[in-house]
Amino acid sequence: MGLQSVALRLESTARAPTKAHMASFKKGDKVEWNSVQGPVHGTVEKKLTAPMDIKSHHINATPDAPQYLVHSDKTGAKAAHKPESLHKEGGGSSTSS
């Protein structure tokens, strides 16, 4: 195998996930995510596609790299999470819009 073939294979495996491979959630979806204290359950409030601030934390959301505003069932706190950190309750990540 030539050096060029190896470089092409490495380049193709290092790419970010495409939209087809990223999880997508909608308002009202029940989700869970991991925190330092353990699993947290909550509800998706909205999809974030533009930079914004939540309290003193800056969220770098874009249309190509969205994040989701979620509401914790236990504490009532709101936070933004990347789609790969969220999972539909009772199963894996969602791929529906």
Protein Blocks (a to p, Z undefined) as FASTA:
>chain_A
ZZklmmmmmmmmmpccdfklpccddehiacddddfkbccddddfbdcfbdcdehjaccfd
dfklccdddddfklopacdddfklpccehiacdfbZZ
